[in-house]
Amino acid sequence: MELIRENDVEAYKMLYNRYWKILYFTASKKLKNNYIAEEITQDIFANLWLRRRKIRITTSLSSYLFVSLKYKIIDYLAKEFSRIKYNDYLLLNYKESENYIDNWLFFVDLREKLEKSIRVLPQKCQLIYQLSKEKGYKNKEIARELSISEKTVEAHLTRAFKTLRIKLASFL
């Protein structure tokens, strides 16, 4: 980790090659979904590289990676469970509704408009919004991750919300 902390790409590659398969197979076995397992495994290594200077590992590197995997899997399953519950809720509440298709099309249009509106935000504002709303980071975590103040994070989020409110006014 000391070599990686000092930007040694070869040490990172060695670590990646040593642990990628076992982490991937473990995730794949737990999730029964190879695509998601690969995404989660890649996230672990991407985060390791991005946070290499800040990470202080007090256990073995192997333990750190497997604990990271465990929490990524738990986080994914929690989000998936919420998504399924929400879909079930929609099906129960709108299945018999005459407006089901209209509501669904409205939702699809709203989601597309939201995604387009997010893409036109300034790059840093967009990144902070995505970390906050899509990845669930707290302002403090975003500030630490991007090496900026919490006030700057709040300012970017306020700007993003204001822009999105204006662009999505027709839906509200």
Solvent accessible surface area in square Angstrom, and as a share of the most:
residue,aa,sasa,rsa
1,M,53,0.23
2,E,108,0.49
3,L,102,0.51
4,I,5,0.03
5,R,37,0.14
6,E,123,0.55
7,N,66,0.34
8,D,47,0.25
9,V,75,0.43
10,E,116,0.52
11,A,17,0.13
12,Y,37,0.14
13,K,102,0.43
14,M,122,0.54
15,L,9,0.05
16,Y,60,0.23
17,N,111,0.57
18,R,148,0.54
19,Y,32,0.12
20,W,48,0.17
21,K,135,0.57
22,I,87,0.44
23,L,0,0.00
24,Y,33,0.13
25,F,121,0.51
26,T,38,0.22
27,A,0,0.00
28,S,18,0.12
29,K,157,0.67
30,K,132,0.56
31,L,21,0.11
32,K,175,0.74
33,N,61,0.31
34,N,96,0.49
35,Y,145,0.55
36,I,31,0.16
37,A,0,0.00
38,E,80,0.36
39,E,77,0.35
40,I,12,0.06
41,T,0,0.00
42,Q,74,0.33
43,D,52,0.27
44,I,6,0.03
45,F,2,0.01
46,A,47,0.37
47,N,42,0.21
48,L,3,0.02
49,W,61,0.21
50,L,124,0.62
51,R,89,0.33
52,R,29,0.11
53,R,128,0.47
54,K,96,0.41
55,I,7,0.04
56,R,161,0.59
57,I,41,0.21
58,T,134,0.78
59,T,87,0.51
60,S,63,0.40
61,L,40,0.20
62,S,39,0.25
63,S,48,0.31
64,Y,55,0.21
65,L,0,0.00
66,F,67,0.28
67,V,74,0.43
68,S,27,0.18
69,L,3,0.02
70,K,109,0.46
71,Y,125,0.48
72,K,59,0.25
73,I,15,0.08
74,I,88,0.45
75,D,68,0.35
76,Y,56,0.21
77,L,85,0.42
78,A,55,0.43
79,K,96,0.41
80,E,43,0.19
81,F,127,0.53
82,S,67,0.43
83,R,122,0.44
84,I,80,0.40
85,K,111,0.47
86,Y,111,0.42
87,N,54,0.28
88,D,68,0.35
89,Y,118,0.45
90,L,29,0.15
91,L,86,0.43
92,L,139,0.69
93,N,76,0.39
94,Y,71,0.27
95,K,139,0.59
96,E,153,0.69
97,S,38,0.25
98,E,175,0.78
99,N,83,0.42
100,Y,74,0.28
101,I,120,0.61
102,D,93,0.48
103,N,58,0.30
104,W,108,0.38
105,L,96,0.48
106,F,98,0.41
107,F,63,0.26
108,V,40,0.23
109,D,72,0.37
110,L,49,0.24
111,R,122,0.45
112,E,87,0.39
113,K,77,0.33
114,L,52,0.26
115,E,79,0.35
116,K,118,0.50
117,S,3,0.02
118,I,9,0.05
119,R,147,0.54
120,V,97,0.56
121,L,9,0.04
122,P,54,0.34
123,Q,158,0.70
124,K,85,0.36
125,C,0,0.00
126,Q,38,0.17
127,L,74,0.37
128,I,0,0.00
129,Y,19,0.07
130,Q,57,0.25
131,L,20,0.10
132,S,14,0.09
133,K,112,0.48
134,E,100,0.45
135,K,112,0.47
136,G,51,0.49
137,Y,65,0.25
138,K,141,0.60
139,N,46,0.23
140,K,127,0.54
141,E,70,0.32
142,I,0,0.00
143,A,9,0.07
144,R,147,0.53
145,E,53,0.24
146,L,42,0.21
147,S,90,0.58
148,I,39,0.20
149,S,60,0.39
150,E,71,0.32
151,K,151,0.64
152,T,49,0.29
153,V,0,0.00
154,E,69,0.31
155,A,62,0.48
156,H,37,0.16
157,L,13,0.07
158,T,85,0.50
159,R,126,0.46
160,A,0,0.00
161,F,69,0.29
162,K,122,0.51
163,T,37,0.21
164,L,10,0.05
165,R,141,0.52
166,I,119,0.61
167,K,81,0.34
168,L,18,0.09
169,A,62,0.48
170,S,105,0.67
171,F,45,0.19
172,L,153,0.76
